[in-house]
């Protein structure tokens, strides 16, 4: 039996009613989940904390992906930084050095013997006005399905899923959705390779959630075509996306929600130049 840990975080926002300005600001909502063997977590945790120490950060200081761009804007506009990331500016960190820190962090994941990523994507510009609860539940369901399908070759495998704790309302929605999917099933009759409950962690206390935040943020900016993220995505995320046995990506490691053939082709062409991958 092999025990796995899956860590997930979100990027962007979803709203049932979206103005044109909102769509421009948040063109996508996505969730990024990475899977590692539990035996490797202790090494990852130790090495990440050592990396933070080498960079002058304490264990409790969290460098969120969004902080990098907040720091950049403060320097460009000369505005006063928010208290959450003020410590970065006070120590003369800029967006270039912080991107280097993120890259060093992702390299720790790449050095693990097993590391796999699943990304679920909603295009806010074309998505019908579905309730947020339905969108969140579908993202979670697709992640659960892919984890089950990835691990079920050995019936003894089990994955424990950790996600970022956002707020009480969203946590409750996700927890109830997880329980319903787990016990009721769907085209997967039994979720035998994932634990029966969802775990929420405070990002500032979780190495896994902090790394999932980087993956989600880079994936979002890659979709938006932002130059700083293209190399990081291509080097550290793209090679580790889950694929079919034939090497297909779309529907296996990158899932469009709700399913939309046009969106699937666009994302496939953007990420790898293919548009024919299929998985229910």
C-alpha positions, 0 to 999 in steps of 0.5 A: 500500500502507498499513501499519497498526499494531494494539496490543492488551491484556487486562483481567480474568482467565480461569480454567477453574475459577471460584468465585462470589467470583472471578466477582464480582471478574472477571465478564469477560475481554476484549481490546481492540485498536486499529488506526491507520495506521503513518504516524500512529504517530510523531505519536502517540508524540511527542504522548503523550510530550509529554503525559506530560512536561506532566503531570510524568511521565518517559518511563519512568513508566507510568500503568496503568489499574489504578493509578488505582483502587489510588490511590483505594483507598489514599486511602480506606483510608489504606493504604500504596501498592504500590511500583509506583504509589507515585510517583503518591501521593507527587506528590499525584495522585488518581483524578480527575486521573489520569482527566483524564490518561487522557482527554487520552491518548484524545483524541490517538487521536481526533484521528488521521485513522484510529482503529478499535477491536475488543473481544473479550469472555468472560463468566466468569459463564456461560462453560463451563469451557474451557481457558485456551489455547482461550479465548486462541486464540479471542480472538486468532483473532477479532481476526485475522479482523476485521483481515483483513476490515477491510483486505482491500479493498486486497490491498496493505494490511498490519497488524503486531500488537503485544500486551502481554508478560504472561509467558513461558507466555502469550506462547508460547501466543499466539505458537503460536496466531497462527502456527497460525491464520495458516498453516492458515487458517479460514473466511479462507483466507489472512491476506494483510493481517496480518504472519506473526508476533505481536509482544510489547512491554513496556508501559512501553516502548510508547505503543501498549500503554499506550493499549490498556490504557486502552481495555481498562480503560474497556471492562471498567468500562463492562460493569460499569456503573462510573460513572467509565468510562461517559462515557469509553467513550461519548465516546472508545471507542464511536464508534470501534468497528469496524462493518459497512457497515450500521453494525452493531456486534456481531460486527464491533467487539465479539465475544462468546467463545464465541459466545452469542446471549443474551450478544450481545443483552445486550452489544448492548443495553448498548452501543447498544440493538440486538441483531440484528447478525450476523457469523460 
